[in-house]
């Protein structure tokens, strides 16, 4: 595919159902650089795996530009999975995406031929001759991904890992060198860089999830590489937990944006009669929260769910929501994700239900809490965070 045609494909991509904003787009220069680098390395008909595609630029660009034999894709966020599905349908309707090459399997989760969405693991990577990776934020996530590629992909696999130069570090090279015999950073272009890794050194047992004991909570915490704060107790969650004795005893409580599931586990311990749901957009967070529940003998008390903004829970079905919302979208500060979660909490809470929220003091969440949930009281402040209690008004 010509560069200008790839540009047309990128221009048609949208972020939906994720946060849309004028300063946020559904692709970046790294997507283009990875595809251009792959064009000179990936043979026609190769099995290609894509990891970390945000909204479909890499997956759909690979189908359009590389003539692959198969494309399998793993995205950690459920919103990314849905964005890929929506963008695939939109591009095909606009005739910007060709029919799937002969032999490429149909049956992807969006009903469109051309790609298959899978968890990180052997089914995703078995036989893959090329892996296109948008470099993750943390070295732990990169370590987990690189170990899986080295263990499960074809012996002649080439890993093309790309990122924005300002977010890359020499530590990434060191992580890749643990799993590949050859690691070659390429020249930067348009403030992005690709690293080529070959010669997988796999076969060892994976180290994830990592499980560590948090002595201050007497809690075993499990974490996959992609989860915020890893096995540590982040300071916002620590502050919110000081209000645990004041929270109501709920029939159904939700830890919204659960991460490793610390809030869910601590609430379930405090209220043995409650049904607790831990939910997150992230597949790694959901797997971590499930492992945390199991490590503490709470697997029968906590239901773990990957979902986008509680979309699968009925309105008015919850008595209590605990929320420590993210304040970043990608690498930028953005309140949109937190506002979406506040609105979702207001929808699922029954009249009189409680939303306990902890957030960075500079974020303007108080009006949204009042508007989407109900009367909101500030319960605590420290130099970094505010904790609020919002009570669902009785107007449904």
Number of C-alpha atoms within 10 A of each C-alpha: 14 9 11 9 14 20 13 13 20 24 13 14 22 21 22 16 16 20 16 13 10 5 5 14 15 21 19 16 15 26 25 20 19 24 23 16 17 21 16 9 13 20 16 12 16 17 24 30 30 26 25 21 25 24 29 29 27 27 28 27 22 27 24 22 21 22 22 24 19 23 26 23 26 24 24 20 23 18 22 23 22 21 22 30 21 19 23 25 16 16 18 13 10 11 11 18 20 13 14 19 16 12 11 20 17 15 13 17 14 17 12 17 16 27 29 22 20 20 16 19 16 15 13 24 29 16 18 26 20 27 24 27 26 21 24 21 16 18 19 19 19 21 23 19 22 24 25 24 30 26 22 20 27 18 17 13 23 26 29 25 25 28 24 18 15 9 12 17 10 7 11 18 17 14 18 27 19 16 24 22 12 13 20 14 14 13 10 16 13 11 12 22 21 26 22 20 24 21 18 27 17 19 12 11 9 13 12 15 19 15 18 16 14 13 8 8 13 10 17 19 28 29 29 26 25 24 23 18 14 24 24 15 16 12 12 18 17 15 18 23 19 10 14 15 11 9 17 13 16 20 14 16 28 29 25 29 27 29 31 31 29 28 25 29 29 15 24 20 14 14 18 13 13 18 18 27 22 29 26 26 22 24 24 26 31 27 22 31 33 22 25 27 27 18 17 14 12 19 16 10 19 25 18 25 22 21 21 22 22 22 11 11 14 11 16 16 16 25 23 27 24 27 25 22 21 18 17 13 15 10 8 9 11 16 17 17 16 23 20 16 20 25 17 20 29 29 21 26 28 21 19 16 25 27 26 23 24 25 23 19 14 9 14 12 20 15 12 17 25 18 15 18 28 23 15 20 15 14 16 15 15 10 7 12 18 22 22 22 21 24 24 28 19 11 7 14
